[in-house]
Amino acid sequence: MNLRILILSFYFKPDLCAGSFRTSALVDELLKNAPGDVHFDVVTTLPNRYSSFSVDAEETESSDRLKIHRVKLPSHNSGMFDQSKAFLHFSKEAVRVTKSTDYDLVYATSSRLMTAVLGAWVARKKRAKLYLDIRDIFVDTVGDVLPPKIATIVKPVFSLVERLAFSRADKINLVSRGFEGYFKERYPKGKFSWFTNGIDNEFIEASPSGSDDFERKDPVKILYAGNIGEGQGLHEIIPEMAKRLSGKAVFQIIGDGGRKAQLQDSLKEHKLGNVELLPPVNRNELVKAYKQADVLFLHLNDYPAFRKVLPSKLFEYAAMGKPILAGVAGYAEDFVKDEIDNAAVFAPCDAEQAEIAFVSLGGGVKPRTEFLQKFSRKRIMRDMAADILSLCSE
């Protein structure tokens, strides 16, 4: 073969986020399953997902078949302007780093569209094939979360940019079946695959081997771990839930994000003492926190765009065998009901329904063996690696 493949991912290990975990696992499987004359370049960033969590990483790493270049970003927060500035810097560096190298295939994984656009740009310049891995519908999300006047202006622009990038792709992977209608309508000639998110080995190894049906006692410890942003909408649900479940439950929230300050202010305003906010932790500490919790909590804000997504957090939650309380709608709701037992769903931002769902949950730990086998990240990424490599031979 003697091929060279470029992998563009804004996040990569050791950063803490779904994009990092997914791409890192994929690269491992590509290295294991590709012939020895296939080489890979990863262009990513130094860990930057949370300003409150820092971890050391080398700007460049190199082995026989893999080179990693991590771009150092200017300091930035969660605002759109800061994120745009950071991505622009990443793009310029990615173009510079790859300028003198020829590639046979460009792989780009994207939740905010622009990494996909960058991938399409580089692939065109290199006359390489393009494989896009799409984890969110950015055009939909922008239309929902931005103020209407701004959304009216920027949504058509992003829609055009999306079309230019996606029409260039030789293959598009969609992580959620909820995306199917949107993409097949806009890109009827597109070639699609459906490699979803999955469960990493750390969580499979930590999954329970047997059931523990202890009787639930108050107060129940409800844990949320992840981003605290507009998309998760914790500021819209946690304060009211905490009021309703006072004396019955305590909340532990591990993470950071653009809406954390607003959540903190709301908790102080209502003098709620049954919610604890903690900074992000590494995965070993996260597993310990999962094991100490009684219920694992997930929530997406009440926007139409989020009815299509499938949160990656569901997979690691399900691996732990704990009861799951999920404020989701649309495809994610159907997925929970069809695939995850001992889980209760309520309408996003509806604290009354959340209380009812909480009461309905059983206690204890119950292994979800079939789920673990079906959604092992290693298996899914092995199959996805084969799909990517097969595109090289077409």
C-alpha positions in Angstrom: 0.0 0.0 0.0 2.6 2.6 1.1 -0.1 5.1 2.1 -0.1 8.1 4.4 -3.3 9.1 6.2 -3.9 12.4 7.9 -6.1 12.5 11.0 -7.6 15.9 12.1 -9.2 16.0 15.5 -9.4 19.1 17.7 -9.2 16.9 20.7 -6.9 13.9 21.3 -5.4 12.0 24.3 -4.7 13.0 27.0 -7.5 15.5 26.7 -10.8 14.8 28.5 -13.8 14.7 26.1 -15.7 12.4 23.8 -13.8 13.6 20.7 -10.5 12.8 22.4 -11.6 9.3 23.6 -13.1 8.4 20.2 -10.2 9.5 18.0 -7.5 8.0 20.4 -9.3 4.6 20.2 -9.6 4.8 16.5 -5.9 5.6 16.0 -5.0 2.6 18.2 -7.1 0.3 16.0 -5.8 1.8 12.7 -2.2 1.1 13.9 -3.1 -2.5 14.8 -5.1 -3.3 11.7 -3.4 -1.4 8.9 -0.6 -3.0 6.9 2.9 -2.0 8.0 3.5 0.4 5.1 0.5 2.6 6.1 1.6 5.7 8.1 -0.5 8.1 10.1 -0.2 11.8 11.0 -2.4 13.2 13.7 -2.8 17.0 13.9 -4.6 18.0 17.1 -4.3 20.4 20.0 -2.6 20.4 23.4 -5.1 19.5 26.1 -7.6 22.5 26.3 -11.1 21.1 26.9 -11.3 22.6 30.4 -9.3 25.5 31.7 -9.7 24.1 35.2 -8.1 20.7 34.3 -4.5 20.6 33.0 -2.4 17.7 32.0 1.0 17.5 30.4 1.5 16.4 26.8 4.2 16.6 24.3 3.7 19.0 21.4 5.2 16.4 19.0 5.4 12.6 19.3 6.8 10.2 16.7 7.1 6.5 16.2 7.7 4.2 13.2 4.2 4.7 11.7 2.6 7.5 13.8 3.4 11.2 14.1 1.4 13.4 16.5 1.5 17.2 16.3 -0.3 19.1 19.1 -1.0 22.7 18.4 -0.7 25.1 21.4 -3.8 27.3 21.5 -4.0 30.8 22.7 -5.8 31.1 26.0 -9.6 30.9 25.5 -12.9 30.4 27.3 -16.2 28.9 26.3 -17.5 31.9 24.4 -18.1 31.7 20.6 -15.5 34.4 19.9 -12.8 32.7 21.9 -13.6 29.3 20.4 -13.5 30.8 16.9 -10.1 32.4 17.6 -8.8 29.2 18.9 -10.0 27.2 16.0 -8.6 29.7 13.5 -5.2 29.3 15.1 -5.5 25.5 15.0 -6.5 25.6 11.3 -3.5 27.8 10.4 -1.1 25.5 12.2 -2.7 22.4 10.6 -2.2 23.8 7.1 1.3 24.8 8.0 2.2 21.4 9.5 0.8 19.4 6.6 2.0 21.7 3.8 5.0 19.7 2.7 3.4 16.2 3.0 1.3 14.4 0.5 -1.7 12.3 1.8 -3.8 9.6 0.2 -6.7 10.1 2.7 -7.8 12.8 5.1 -9.9 11.8 8.1 -11.6 14.6 10.1 -13.8 14.1 13.1 -16.1 17.1 13.9 -18.8 18.2 16.3 -18.7 21.9 15.5 -18.5 21.6 11.6 -15.3 23.5 11.2 -12.9 20.6 11.6 -14.8 18.9 8.8 -14.4 22.1 6.7 -10.7 22.1 7.5 -10.5 18.4 6.4 -12.3 19.1 3.1 -9.9 22.0 2.4 -6.7 20.0 3.1 -8.1 17.0 1.1 -8.8 19.2 -1.9 -5.3 20.7 -1.7 -3.7 17.3 -1.4 -6.1 15.7 -3.9 -6.7 13.1 -1.3 -9.9 11.1 -0.4 -11.9 12.5 2.5 -13.6 10.6 5.3 -15.7 12.7 7.7 -16.8 11.5 11.1 -19.8 13.7 12.2 -20.7 13.9 15.9 -23.3 16.7 15.8 -25.4 18.7 13.3 -23.8 22.1 13.8 -26.2 24.0 11.6 -29.2 22.8 13.6 -27.5 23.5 16.9 -26.6 27.1 15.9 -30.1 27.8 14.9 -31.4 26.7 18.3 -28.8 28.1 20.8 -28.1 31.5 19.3 -30.4 34.5 19.6 -32.9 34.5 16.7 -31.6 37.6 15.1 -28.0 36.3 15.0 -29.1 32.8 14.0 -31.1 34.2 11.0 -27.8 35.7 9.7 -25.3 33.0 10.5 -27.3 29.8 9.9 -27.5 30.2 6.0 -23.7 30.9 6.0 -22.9 27.8 8.0 -25.4 25.8 5.9 -23.5 26.8 2.7 -20.1 26.0 4.3 -21.4 22.6 5.4 -22.7 21.8 1.9 -19.3 22.7 0.4 -17.4 20.5 2.8 -19.8 17.5 2.9 -20.3 17.4 -0.8 -16.5 16.9 -1.1 -16.5 13.8 1.2 -16.1 10.3 -0.2 -17.6 8.8 2.9 -19.5 10.3 5.9 -19.9 8.5 9.2 -22.7 9.6 11.5 -22.6 8.7 15.2 -26.3 8.8 15.6 -29.1 7.3 13.6 -31.1 10.4 14.6 -29.0 12.3 12.0 -30.1 10.1 9.1 -33.1 12.2 7.9 -31.2 15.5 7.9 -28.2 14.2 6.0 -29.9 11.9 3.5 -32.2 14.8 2.5 -29.4 17.2 2.0 -26.9 14.8 0.5 -28.9 12.1 -1.3 -25.8 10.9 -3.2 -23.6 10.7 -0.1 -22.1 7.4 1.1 -22.8 6.9 4.8 -21.7 4.6 7.6 -23.0 4.4 11.2 -20.2 3.8 13.7 -21.6 5.1 17.0 -19.9 6.0 20.2 -19.0 3.2 22.5 -17.6 2.1 25.8 -13.9 2.4 26.5 -12.0 -0.4 28.2 -11.6 1.5 31.5 -15.4 1.4 32.0 -15.8 -2.2 30.7 -13.1 -3.3 33.2 -14.9 -1.4 36.0 -18.3 -2.8 35.1 -19.9 -5.0 37.8 -19.7 -8.8 37.6 -22.9 -9.4 39.6 -26.1 -7.8 40.8 -26.5 -5.9 44.1 -30.1 -5.2 44.8 -29.7 -3.2 48.0 -32.7 -1.2 49.2 -32.3 2.5 48.3 -31.9 4.8 51.3 -32.3 8.5 51.4 -30.5 10.7 50.6 -29.7 9.2 47.2 -26.4 10.3 45.7 -27.1 11.5 42.1 -24.0 12.1 40.0 -23.5 14.1 36.8 -20.0 14.1 35.2 -19.2 16.1 32.0 -19.5 19.4 30.3 -21.6 22.2 32.0 -22.7 24.2 29.0 -25.8 25.4 27.1 -26.2 22.1 25.5 -26.4 20.2 28.8 -28.8 22.8 30.3 -28.0 21.9 33.9 -28.7 25.4 34.9 -32.2 24.9 33.6 -33.0 21.7 35.6 -30.7 21.1 38.6 -31.9 24.0 40.8 -35.5 23.0 40.6 -34.7 19.3 40.9 -32.6 20.0 44.0 -35.6 21.8 45.6 -38.0 19.0 44.8 -35.7 16.3 46.0 -34.4 18.1 49.1 -34.0 15.4 51.8 -34.3 12.6 49.3 -31.3 13.2 47.1 -27.9 15.0 47.0 -26.4 16.0 43.7 -22.7 15.8 42.8 -21.7 17.5 39.6 -18.2 17.0 38.2 -17.1 19.1 35.3 -16.7 22.6 33.9 -18.1 24.7 31.1 -19.7 27.9 30.0 -22.8 27.7 32.1 -21.1 26.6 35.4 -21.1 30.1 36.8 -24.8 30.6 36.1 -25.5 27.3 37.8 -23.5 28.3 40.8 -25.3 31.6 41.0 -28.7 29.9 40.9 -27.8 27.5 43.6 -26.6 30.3 45.8 -29.7 32.4 45.1 -32.0 29.6 46.2 -29.8 28.5 49.1 -29.6 24.9 47.9 -27.2 22.9 50.0 -27.8 19.5 48.4 -25.7 20.2 45.3 -21.9 19.9 45.2 -19.9 21.2 42.3 -16.5 19.7 41.7 -13.8 20.3 39.0 -13.1 17.8 36.2 -11.1 14.7 37.1 -9.1 12.1 35.3 -10.7 8.9 34.2 -9.5 6.8 37.1 -11.0 9.3 39.6 -14.2 9.4 37.4 -14.6 5.6 37.7 -14.3 5.9 41.5 -17.0 8.6 41.5 -19.3 6.4 39.4 -18.9 3.5 41.8 -19.7 5.7 44.8 -22.9 7.2 43.2 -26.4 5.7 43.5 -27.8 7.2 40.3 -26.1 8.5 37.2 -27.7 11.6 35.7 -27.7 12.9 32.2 -29.5 15.9 30.7 -29.7 17.8 27.3 -31.3 21.2 26.9 -34.7 21.5 25.4 -33.7 22.3 21.8 -35.0 20.5 18.7 -31.5 19.9 17.4 -30.8 17.7 20.5 -33.6 15.3 19.6 -31.3 13.9 16.9 -28.1 13.3 19.0 -26.9 10.4 21.0 -24.8 11.5 24.0 -21.6 9.6 24.4 -22.0 9.8 28.2 -24.8 7.2 28.0 -22.3 4.5 27.1 -20.0 4.8 30.0 -22.9 5.3 32.4 -24.6 2.1 31.2 -21.3 0.2 31.6 -21.3 0.9 35.4 -24.6 -1.0 36.0 -26.0 1.9 38.0 -29.6 3.3 37.6 -29.6 6.1 35.0 -31.9 9.2 35.1 -31.9 10.9 31.7 -33.6 14.1 30.6 -33.5 13.5 26.9 -35.9 13.4 24.0 -36.1 12.1 20.4 -33.6 9.5 19.3 -31.7 9.5 22.6 -35.0 8.7 24.5 -35.7 5.8 22.1 -32.2 4.5 22.5 -32.4 4.5 26.3 -35.8 2.8 26.3 -34.6 0.2 23.8 -31.1 -0.5 24.9 -30.6 0.3 28.6 -32.5 -1.4 31.4 -33.0 0.2 34.8 -33.1 3.7 33.3 -35.8 6.3 33.5 -36.3 9.1 31.0 -38.0 12.4 31.5 -38.7 15.4 29.2 -35.8 17.9 29.2 -36.0 20.8 31.6 -39.1 19.3 33.2 -38.3 19.0 36.9 -41.8 17.6 37.8 -41.3 14.7 35.3 -37.7 14.3 36.6 -39.0 13.8 40.1 -41.5 11.2 38.9 -38.8 9.4 36.9 -36.5 9.4 39.9 -39.1 7.8 42.1 -39.6 5.0 39.5 -36.0 4.0 39.5 -34.8 0.8 41.2 -31.7 0.8 43.3 -28.5 -1.2 43.4 -26.3 -2.5 40.6 -27.2 -4.7 37.7 -24.7 -5.7 35.0 -25.6 -4.8 31.4 -23.7 -7.6 29.7 -25.4 -7.5 26.3 -24.9 -3.7 26.1 -21.2 -4.0 26.9 -20.7 -6.6 24.1 -22.8 -4.6 21.6 -21.2 -1.2 22.2 -17.5 -2.0 23.0 -15.5 1.0 21.7 -12.7 -1.4 20.7 -15.0 -3.4 18.5 -16.7 -0.4 17.0 -13.4 1.4 16.2 -11.9 -1.8 14.8 -14.8 -2.0 12.3 -14.5 1.8 11.6 -10.8 1.5 11.0 -11.5 -1.3 8.4 -14.1 1.0 6.8 -11.5 3.9 6.5 -8.8 1.7 5.1 -11.2 0.2 2.6 -11.7 3.7 1.2 -8.0 3.8 0.4 -8.3 0.8 -1.9 -11.3 2.0 -3.8 
